Amino acid sequence: FVSSKNKMAFDYVKKWPKWITKVTYVYGPEKCGKTLVCQMWAEKSNAIFLDEKFLREFSSNKVNIEEVKNKNWIIDNVEFFLKKKFDEKVLNLINIISTSKNSFILITSKFPPKILETSIKDLLSRLSSSFVIQIFEPDNELLCKIIKKYLNDRSISISKKSLDYLAQRIERSYKTALEIAQKIDNLSMESHSTINYNFLRS
């Protein structure tokens, strides 16, 4: 679902290739749709998701730098790669793409670039100077849409009144919305209960 909380990321993906920078950095809370944004852009741009194998071989004879300059790349969950000590290779890749004519890179994280855990200040500087987009925690309307869609996909109906009741009582996060929807799905199947006030209260 597109709302004011994620619209900027959604719109910017659609805008490609008219991006204003070679490097785009999208950050937001867990389960907010960062990977989905990456998948949308991958379909549009034929971008390649980076993996550990590529980064291990990067800067060696096994990777053709000219090919790198002519493809689009995605680093989804950059903190995972930083924990694996690929900091310098990520920086080298960003530098190569920044000076290329035909290449772009999309990087995602749970954190804004300034607080990423890396000892390489140049990497933090590069990421901070990229085009940075934040995906915000959902509002009540978006929480309700997430829960309703999850349940509708499993042929479980839930009233607007029940959704409003839930949205006012759960943590306002994408992860919690999905967790509560999964609990409703599992418990309603086990108990064969209808989704009413008493069921939700319990």
PEKAQUI-V777087 format. One line per field, one symbol per residue. phi: phi as a letter, one per 20 degrees, with the letter a starting at -180 (. if undefined). psi: psi as a letter, one per 20 degrees, with the letter a starting at -180 (. if undefined). burial: + if it has 16 or more other ideal C-beta (glycine too) atoms within 10 Angstrom, else -. A space follows every 10 residues. Layout:
BEGIN
phi=???
psi=???
burial=???
END
This chain:
BEGIN
phi=.ebffcffff fffffgeeee cfddcdcrfg meofffgfff ffffdlfdff cfgfffefmd ffdefffgfd cdccdemfff fffemegfff ffffffffde edcccdccae cfgfdfebee fffffgffef edcddeffeg ffgffffffg fffdldebff ffffgffecd gebfffgfff ffffgfffff eleeecgfff ff
psi=ppaihjhggg hhghhqjlqi rhppopqrrp jijghhgghg hghhikqppq rhgghhiqjr iipohhhhij rqqpnpmhhg hhhjkjghhg gggggghhjr hjqqpppqri qqhhjqnqio hhghgghhja opppprqqah ghgggggggg hhijkpqprh ghghgghiir pmqgghghgh ghgggghhgg ikqqnaghgh h.
burial=----++--++ -++--+--+- -++++++++- ++++--++++ ++--+-+--+ ---++--+-- -------+-- ++++++-+-- ++---+++++ ++++-+++-+ --+++++++- --+--+-+-- --++-++--+ -++-+-++-- -+++++++-+ +----+-+-- -++--++--- --++-++--+ +--+---+-- ----+----+ --
END
